[in-house]
Amino acid sequence: MKLVKSLLLGSAAGLTVVAGAQAADLPVKKAAPVEYVRVCSAYGAGFFFIPGTDTCLRVSGRARFEATYSQGYSRTGSNGDLTGYRGLGRLNLDARTQTAYGTLRAFVRFELASRTGAYLKSGTQERIANAFAATGIDTFGRAQQYVNVDKAFIQFAGLTAGRAASFYDFYAHDFEIIGTSLGSDVASTNLLAYTATFGQGFSATISVEDPIFRKNPLFGTATAGNAASQFQVFTAQNNFTPVVAYNAAGAPIGEAFYNVDQRSRMPDFVGVLRYDAAWGSAQLSAAVHELTVGNASTVLTFGGAPIVNGTTATGVAVAPRIQNEYGWAVQGGVKFNLPFIAPGDALYLQGSYGEGAQIYTGYSQYIGTYTQSANNTQGGNFSTFFTDAAVNPLTGRMELSTSWTVVGSYLHYWTPELRSAFIGSYGEMTFGKTSRNLLGGLNFNGLGNPVNSPGAFLYSNALRDTSQIVAGASLIWSPVKDLDIGVEGLYNRVDIRGGGRVVDVNKAAVGPNTVAGLNAAGLPINSAGAVLPTTNYTDTFQVRMRVQRDF
């Protein structure tokens, strides 16, 4: 028995040795090395190396819910919503590579949102092609999908190229839940810029920027081909203004209608000087912006007959060529860090002035941009005008509007988790008196006359000089890092400057509210002879809240 057991054990051992020797002769296939994601500490927290490259990437984003309550006076048309809601998602991709010329950076930001109801459904965003509206019975004018490539730019050796925030801007509503104080804030535009740094915190930037995002409509007053010209008729790509046409002897014989929707011929030029230090920062900005129009599309005699081939019985009709003009704006701002009051406290002060460049001053920021006029709330007392220029109907020259704004914003931390922002802003808008009087106060065979009695134009809101206040405050709680739960309230008031008054369309809602003339006392009356109510201001308020998580 012992002999058998020994033989078996010996055989097993021999087989094991042989098998081991054969196995040693076989080729061994090595496992592929595992390439783990490595942390990139060169550019701050959150960056990692893209496997197989020397490029560092940071992925971040935002989820936000917003709700608002806005005062309203009307339920006609799409009006009547007092509340609005928005859900927003943001995705950021920040890629950086170290090169012999410095850091090469590419940054992309996508924003998607669903917006509904009062105020949060934004006409401004639709006009600039960042959103599309619903068409349903109950959703028309109330619901909107927002889709935007908010950022997509490259930075390299002082060069910035792509879609980015305008270099002109400074405060840009930094402390506000939704930026509505008066002041420039173009967060997404196409540009090519170069920034030079001089050490000790000084830098200078020259930026060539897309003019489309700074164009506010020129003032249009008439529909081409309509001798009984209606006042301030405006539709997309159909914004006409009348100019007197003359014969060879210089006598007025008709009127030419120019489409004053603007072309994109020259970029905007922006220059910036900036200083950054431990105490804060300061910036001085300047911009030049071209205003353009098309050629005359229709020419009529004063009697209303079309002029064929540019001739009439009294000679060749010559319409003045509306020359391009250049608007401009300047802005100065300073930010003070105030840690001696509380860690994180800061104060912004900013002022801007412009001619023919209203979006650069931001006077329309609260009420609505990329439109000639708008109410500050549903069913407001009157519309406020924001147009960059009006064409003088006698000379065919543009008269540029003037606007200026100032804003102050203070951020205070009550505790590390609780903070408030206090916002105050004021601005004024002024239009050329010659163009306003000629377009509305004169009547040469129907040209530019909006009412039956020229004197009634005294009570029109069109091209009226106005002043505006936007003020508010917020309270935001951050129980954990990168989570904000807050509420903000804002008040807006627009006043007619110069002591004048306009028809209060809110109180004149019953019966015709169009001015047909003046009574013996000089008061505006409608076609039925009823005196129309007037006012010299309109105001509104809104409250909004948000829950936001950044990651």
C-alpha positions in Angstrom: 0.0 0.0 0.0 2.8 2.3 0.9 4.5 1.4 -2.4 1.4 2.3 -4.5 1.0 5.7 -2.6 4.6 6.5 -3.3 4.3 5.7 -7.0 1.1 7.9 -7.3 2.7 10.9 -5.5 5.8 10.5 -7.7 3.8 10.5 -10.9 1.8 13.5 -9.9 5.0 15.4 -9.0 6.5 14.5 -12.4 3.5 15.6 -14.3 3.5 18.9 -12.4 7.1 19.5 -13.4 6.5 18.7 -17.0 3.4 20.9 -17.2 5.3 23.7 -15.5 8.1 23.4 -18.0 5.7 23.4 -21.0 3.9 26.4 -19.5 7.2 28.3 -19.2 7.8 27.8 -22.9 4.5 29.6 -23.9 4.4 33.3 -24.6 3.0 35.4 -21.8 0.4 38.2 -22.8 0.8 41.2 -20.6 -2.3 43.1 -19.4 -2.8 46.6 -20.9 -1.6 49.2 -18.5 -4.5 51.1 -16.8 -4.3 54.9 -17.3 -6.0 56.5 -14.4 -7.3 60.1 -14.5 -4.7 62.3 -12.9 -5.5 65.5 -11.0 -4.2 68.7 -12.7 -3.3 71.2 -10.0 -1.9 74.0 -12.2 -5.2 75.8 -12.8 -7.0 75.3 -9.5 -9.5 72.8 -8.1 -11.5 70.6 -10.4 -9.1 70.2 -13.3 -7.9 66.8 -14.5 -5.7 65.7 -17.4 -7.6 64.3 -20.3 -6.2 60.8 -20.6 -3.4 60.6 -23.2 -3.0 64.3 -23.5 -1.3 67.2 -21.6 -4.6 69.2 -21.6 -6.3 69.9 -18.4 -10.1 69.9 -18.3 -12.7 71.1 -15.8 -16.4 70.2 -16.1 -18.8 72.3 -14.2 -22.4 73.5 -14.4 -25.5 75.0 -12.8 -29.1 74.0 -12.1 -31.5 76.8 -11.2 -35.2 77.3 -10.5 -36.7 80.8 -10.6 -40.1 82.2 -9.9 -41.4 85.8 -10.1 -44.4 87.9 -9.3 -44.8 91.0 -11.4 -47.4 93.8 -11.2 -49.8 94.0 -14.2 -52.7 96.2 -15.3 -54.0 94.4 -18.4 -55.5 91.1 -19.5 -55.8 91.9 -23.2 -53.9 89.9 -25.8 -51.3 87.8 -24.0 -51.3 90.0 -20.9 -52.7 88.9 -17.6 -49.9 86.7 -16.2 -48.7 87.9 -12.8 -46.4 84.9 -12.1 -43.6 83.3 -14.1 -41.2 80.4 -13.8 -37.9 79.3 -15.2 -35.9 76.2 -15.0 -32.3 76.6 -16.3 -29.4 74.2 -16.9 -25.8 75.2 -17.6 -22.8 73.1 -18.7 -19.3 74.5 -18.7 -16.2 73.0 -20.3 -12.9 74.6 -19.6 -9.8 73.1 -21.3 -6.3 74.5 -20.7 -2.9 73.5 -22.1 0.5 75.0 -21.1 2.6 76.1 -24.1 5.8 78.0 -24.7 3.6 81.1 -25.2 1.6 80.7 -22.1 -1.7 79.0 -21.4 -3.9 78.0 -24.3 -7.5 78.0 -23.2 -10.8 77.0 -24.8 -14.0 77.6 -22.9 -17.6 76.5 -23.9 -20.8 77.2 -22.0 -24.2 75.9 -23.0 -27.5 77.2 -21.4 -30.9 75.6 -21.8 -34.0 76.9 -20.1 -37.8 76.7 -20.0 -39.4 80.1 -19.3 -43.0 80.9 -18.7 -45.3 83.7 -17.6 -44.8 87.3 -16.6 -41.3 88.8 -17.1 -39.4 85.5 -17.2 -40.8 84.9 -20.7 -38.5 87.3 -22.4 -39.2 89.2 -25.6 -35.7 90.5 -25.6 -34.3 86.9 -25.9 -36.7 86.1 -28.8 -35.7 89.3 -30.6 -32.0 88.4 -30.4 -32.7 84.7 -31.4 -31.8 83.1 -28.1 -35.3 81.7 -27.6 -38.4 80.4 -29.5 -41.9 80.8 -28.3 -44.9 78.4 -27.9 -47.8 78.7 -30.3 -50.6 77.0 -28.4 -53.8 78.7 -27.4 -52.9 79.0 -23.7 -49.2 79.1 -24.2 -48.9 81.7 -26.9 -46.9 84.6 -25.5 -46.5 82.8 -22.2 -44.0 79.9 -22.8 -40.6 79.9 -24.3 -37.6 77.6 -24.8 -34.2 79.2 -24.3 -31.3 77.6 -26.2 -28.0 79.5 -26.2 -24.3 78.9 -26.8 -23.5 81.4 -24.2 -19.8 81.1 -24.5 -17.4 79.6 -27.0 -14.0 81.3 -27.0 -10.3 80.6 -27.3 -7.6 82.5 -25.3 -4.0 82.4 -26.3 -1.0 84.8 -25.7 -3.3 87.7 -25.0 -5.8 86.9 -27.8 -9.5 86.2 -27.2 -11.5 85.0 -30.1 -15.1 83.6 -30.1 -18.4 84.2 -28.3 -17.8 85.9 -25.0 -18.9 88.7 -22.8 -18.3 92.2 -24.2 -15.1 93.7 -23.0 -16.9 97.0 -22.6 -18.9 95.7 -19.6 -17.7 96.0 -16.0 -20.3 95.5 -13.3 -22.7 93.6 -15.6 -25.2 92.9 -12.8 -22.7 90.9 -10.8 -24.7 90.9 -7.5 -28.2 90.5 -9.0 -30.4 87.4 -9.3 -31.5 88.5 -12.7 -29.7 91.6 -14.1 -32.2 94.4 -14.5 -30.5 97.5 -13.0 -29.6 100.2 -15.5 -26.3 99.4 -17.2 -24.6 97.5 -20.0 -24.6 93.7 -19.8 -24.0 91.9 -23.1 -23.0 88.4 -21.8 -22.8 86.8 -25.3 -21.3 88.4 -28.4 -18.9 87.5 -31.1 -15.5 89.2 -30.8 -11.8 89.2 -31.6 -9.7 91.0 -28.9 -6.1 91.4 -27.7 -5.2 92.2 -24.1 -1.8 93.5 -23.1 -0.7 93.4 -19.5 1.8 95.9 -18.1 2.5 94.5 -14.7 1.4 96.0 -11.4 -2.2 95.1 -12.3 -2.5 97.3 -15.4 -3.9 95.9 -18.7 -5.3 97.3 -21.9 -7.7 95.6 -24.4 -8.6 96.4 -28.0 -11.7 94.4 -29.1 -13.5 94.2 -32.4 -17.1 93.1 -31.6 -20.2 92.0 -33.4 -22.5 95.0 -33.9 -25.7 93.0 -34.2 -25.9 92.6 -30.4 -25.6 96.4 -29.9 -28.2 97.5 -32.4 -31.4 99.1 -31.1 -33.9 100.0 -33.9 -33.9 103.4 -35.5 -37.2 105.3 -35.3 -39.6 104.3 -38.0 -42.7 106.4 -38.6 -44.5 105.3 -41.7 -45.5 102.4 -44.0 -44.2 102.8 -47.5 -46.9 103.4 -50.1 -49.3 104.8 -47.6 -49.9 108.5 -48.2 -51.8 108.9 -45.0 -48.8 107.9 -43.1 -49.5 106.2 -39.8 -47.3 107.1 -36.9 -44.7 104.7 -35.5 -45.6 101.6 -37.5 -43.0 99.0 -36.9 -42.7 95.4 -38.0 -39.6 93.2 -38.5 -37.8 94.3 -41.7 -40.5 96.9 -42.4 -39.4 99.9 -40.4 -39.9 102.9 -42.7 -39.4 106.6 -42.3 -40.4 109.4 -44.7 -38.0 112.0 -46.1 -39.0 114.8 -48.5 -38.0 114.4 -52.1 -37.0 117.4 -54.2 -36.9 118.2 -57.9 -33.8 119.5 -59.7 -34.7 123.1 -58.8 -34.7 122.2 -55.1 -38.5 122.4 -54.6 -40.2 119.7 -52.5 -42.4 117.5 -54.7 -42.9 114.3 -52.8 -41.8 112.0 -50.1 -39.4 109.0 -50.2 -39.8 106.1 -47.7 -36.5 104.6 -46.4 -36.4 101.3 -44.7 -34.3 102.1 -41.6 -33.8 98.6 -40.3 -30.0 98.6 -39.9 -27.4 96.7 -41.9 -24.2 95.2 -40.5 -21.3 96.9 -42.3 -18.7 97.7 -39.7 -17.9 96.0 -36.4 -18.0 97.8 -33.2 -14.6 98.9 -31.8 -14.1 98.8 -28.1 -11.1 99.9 -26.1 -10.5 99.2 -22.4 -8.0 100.2 -19.7 -8.2 98.2 -16.5 -6.4 98.0 -13.1 -6.7 95.1 -10.7 -5.3 95.1 -7.1 -6.0 93.7 -3.7 -8.3 96.5 -2.9 -10.5 95.9 -6.0 -10.5 97.0 -9.6 -11.2 99.9 -11.9 -12.0 100.1 -15.6 -12.4 102.7 -18.3 -14.2 101.6 -21.5 -15.0 103.3 -24.8 -16.9 102.1 -27.9 -17.7 103.3 -31.4 -20.9 101.9 -33.1 -22.1 102.5 -36.7 -25.7 103.3 -37.5 -26.8 102.4 -41.1 -30.0 102.4 -43.2 -31.0 101.2 -46.7 -32.0 103.1 -49.8 -35.4 104.6 -50.5 -37.8 101.9 -51.5 -40.9 104.0 -52.5 -41.3 107.6 -53.7 -44.7 109.3 -53.8 -45.9 112.7 -54.8 -47.5 114.8 -52.1 -50.8 113.8 -53.6 -50.1 110.2 -52.9 -49.4 109.0 -56.5 -46.3 106.9 -57.1 -43.4 108.5 -58.9 -42.6 106.2 -61.9 -38.9 106.0 -62.8 -38.2 108.9 -60.5 -39.9 111.6 -62.6 -43.1 113.7 -62.3 -44.6 116.5 -64.2 -42.6 118.9 -62.1 -39.2 117.2 -62.7 -37.0 114.5 -61.4 -37.5 113.5 -57.8 -34.3 113.5 -55.8 -34.4 111.9 -52.3 -31.6 112.8 -50.0 -29.2 109.9 -49.2 -29.3 109.1 -45.5 -25.7 109.0 -44.5 -24.3 106.6 -42.0 -23.6 107.9 -38.6 -21.4 106.7 -35.7 -22.7 106.4 -32.2 -20.3 106.2 -29.3 -20.2 105.5 -25.6 -17.8 105.8 -22.6 -18.0 104.0 -19.3 -16.1 104.2 -16.0 -16.4 101.8 -13.1 -14.7 100.9 -9.9 -15.1 97.9 -7.5 -14.0 98.1 -3.8 -13.4 95.0 -1.8 -14.5 95.7 1.8 -13.3 92.8 4.0 -13.0 95.1 7.0 -16.8 95.3 7.1 -17.3 91.6 6.5 -15.4 89.0 4.5 -16.7 89.0 1.0 -18.2 92.5 1.1 -17.8 94.6 -2.0 -19.1 97.8 -3.6 -19.5 98.6 -7.4 -19.9 102.1 -8.7 -20.4 102.7 -12.5 -21.4 105.3 -14.9 -21.9 105.4 -18.7 -22.7 108.0 -21.3 -23.5 107.5 -25.0 -24.9 109.0 -28.2 -26.6 106.7 -30.7 -25.5 103.8 -28.6 -28.3 103.1 -26.0 -27.4 99.4 -25.4 -23.9 100.5 -24.3 -25.4 102.6 -21.6 -28.0 100.0 -20.7 -31.0 102.4 -20.3 -33.4 99.7 -21.6 -32.0 96.9 -19.5 -35.1 96.6 -17.2 -37.9 97.2 -19.7 -36.6 95.6 -22.9 -33.9 95.8 -25.5 -33.8 95.4 -29.3 -37.1 97.3 -29.7 -38.1 100.9 -30.3 -40.4 101.1 -27.3 -41.9 99.0 -24.6 -44.0 99.2 -21.4 -42.3 98.5 -18.1 -45.2 96.2 -17.2 -48.4 94.7 -18.7 -50.8 97.5 -19.3 -48.4 100.2 -18.2 -49.4 103.8 -18.5 -47.3 104.5 -21.6 -44.4 103.0 -23.6 -40.8 104.2 -23.1 -38.7 104.9 -26.2 -35.2 103.6 -26.6 -34.4 104.2 -30.3 -30.8 105.1 -31.2 -31.7 107.8 -33.8 -34.5 109.4 -35.7 -34.2 110.7 -39.3 -35.0 114.3 -39.9 -37.6 114.2 -42.7 -36.5 117.5 -44.2 -32.7 117.0 -44.3 -32.5 113.2 -44.4 -29.9 113.2 -41.6 -30.0 111.1 -38.5 -30.3 112.8 -35.1 -28.8 110.6 -32.5 -30.4 110.0 -29.1 -28.4 110.6 -25.9 -28.5 108.4 -22.8 -26.6 108.0 -19.6 -26.9 105.7 -16.6 -25.3 105.4 -13.1 -25.5 102.3 -10.8 -24.3 101.4 -7.4 -24.4 97.9 -5.9 -23.3 96.8 -2.5 -22.9 93.2 -1.4 -22.9 92.5 2.4 -22.4 89.2 4.2 -24.5 89.2 7.4 -23.0 85.8 8.2 -20.8 83.5 6.1 -24.1 81.8 5.0 -26.4 84.8 4.7 -25.8 87.8 2.3 -27.7 90.7 0.7 -27.2 93.0 -2.3 -28.5 96.5 -2.3 -29.0 98.0 -5.9 -29.7 101.5 -7.0 -29.6 102.9 -10.6 -30.7 106.0 -12.4 -30.6 107.1 -16.0 -31.9 109.6 -18.6 -32.8 109.4 -22.3 -33.0 112.4 -24.6 -34.1 112.6 -28.3 -33.5 115.2 -31.0 -36.2 117.9 -30.8 -36.0 118.8 -34.5 -36.8 115.3 -35.7 -39.6 114.8 -33.1 -41.3 118.1 -34.0 -41.0 117.5 -37.8 -42.2 113.9 -37.6 -45.2 114.6 -35.4 -45.9 118.3 -35.2 -45.9 119.3 -38.9 -48.2 118.2 -41.7 -47.1 118.6 -45.2 -49.6 116.5 -47.1 -49.7 113.7 -44.6 -45.9 113.3 -44.1 -45.3 112.0 -40.7 -48.5 113.4 -39.2 -49.8 110.9 -36.6 -53.0 112.7 -35.5 -55.6 115.0 -37.0 -54.4 117.9 -35.0 -50.6 118.6 -34.9 -51.0 120.1 -31.4 -52.1 116.8 -30.0 -48.6 115.5 -30.5 -47.8 117.3 -27.3 -49.4 114.4 -25.5 -47.8 111.6 -27.5 -45.2 109.4 -25.7 -43.2 109.0 -28.9 -39.6 110.2 -28.7 -40.3 111.7 -25.3 -37.4 112.5 -23.0 -37.5 110.2 -20.0 -35.7 109.4 -16.8 -35.7 106.1 -15.0 -35.0 104.5 -11.6 -34.4 100.9 -10.9 -33.7 100.0 -7.2 -33.9 96.8 -5.2 -32.5 94.5 -2.6 -32.0 90.7 -2.1 -31.5 88.2 0.7 -29.7 84.9 -0.2 -29.0 82.0 2.1 -26.3 79.5 1.3 -26.6 76.6 3.9 -23.9 74.6 2.1 -21.2 75.6 -0.4 -22.5 76.3 -3.9 -26.2 76.3 -3.0 -28.1 79.6 -3.0 -31.7 80.1 -1.9 -32.7 83.7 -2.3 -35.4 86.3 -2.9 -35.1 89.7 -4.6 -37.4 92.7 -5.0 -37.1 95.5 -7.5 -38.9 98.8 -8.1 -39.0 100.7 -11.5 -40.3 104.1 -12.3 -40.2 106.0 -15.6 -40.8 109.8 -15.6 -41.5 112.2 -18.5 -38.9 114.9 -18.4 -39.4 118.5 -19.1 -42.7 118.9 -17.3 -44.8 117.3 -20.0 -47.6 114.8 -19.9 -48.7 111.9 -22.1 -52.0 110.0 -22.6 -52.5 107.4 -19.9 -53.5 104.4 -22.0 -54.1 102.3 -18.9 -56.9 104.6 -17.7 -58.1 105.3 -21.2 -58.8 101.6 -21.9 -62.5 102.1 -22.3 -63.3 103.6 -25.7 -60.8 104.9 -28.3 -57.6 106.1 -26.6 -56.0 107.6 -29.7 -55.6 111.3 -29.7 -57.9 112.9 -32.3 -57.2 116.5 -31.4 -57.3 119.1 -28.6 -60.3 120.8 -27.0 -60.7 124.5 -26.3 -58.7 124.0 -23.0 -55.9 122.4 -24.9 -56.6 118.9 -23.5 -56.3 115.8 -25.7 -59.6 114.3 -26.9 -60.5 111.1 -28.7 -62.7 110.8 -31.8 -65.8 110.8 -29.7 -64.8 114.1 -28.1 -64.0 112.7 -24.7 -61.1 114.1 -22.8 -58.3 111.5 -22.4 -56.6 111.1 -19.0 -52.9 112.0 -18.9 -49.9 111.2 -16.7 -46.3 112.0 -16.3 -44.9 108.7 -14.9 -45.4 105.0 -14.8 -44.0 102.6 -12.2 -44.1 98.9 -11.3 -42.5 96.4 -9.0 -41.6 92.7 -9.1 -40.4 90.0 -6.6 -38.5 87.0 -7.7 -36.8 84.0 -5.9 -34.3 81.4 -6.9 -32.8 78.1 -5.8 -29.5 77.5 -7.5 -26.8 74.8 -7.3 -23.4 75.3 -8.9 -21.1 72.3 -9.3 
